[in-house]
Amino acid sequence: MGSSTDLTAGDLRWLSPLPLWTGILTGPIAFAGNLTATYALVKWVCATDREGVLHLISFVALLLVVGAAWISWIALKRSPAGVETEAGTPEARAHFMALLGLASSAFFIIVIVANAYPQWVLDACQ
């Protein structure tokens, strides 16, 4: 897989902007949604004694980011082997974006787990 002529239609589908941007942006969007939803629902959770809702929201956010990491991993595997990220070609851009998606996903997995940890250890209603 040295040039774009060696790429199959399936490879090009995974190296298109949608999966690449999905890998990069899902982490921050899922984290922001998780943080906003859990903050907004604390009073309702305490009033109805349904702390599981907060855990569920964090778990769904974590699953979304793991899915984005999986998409980035597939895109990285479909990108041409040995391409340098500084080459300035579409293949190099796709390779860089797949790597960035993996790094972004890994970072936001850590952030979401760190954000959810106090919910699991402490009582949200105290």
Buried (B, 14 or more C-beta within 10 A) or exposed (E): BEEBEEBEEEBEEBBEEEBBBBBBEBBBBBBEBBBEBBEEBBEEBBEEEEBEBBBEBBBBBBEBBBBBBEBBBBBBEBBBEEBEBEEEBEBBBBBBBBBBBBBBBBBBBEBBBEBBEEBEEEEBEE
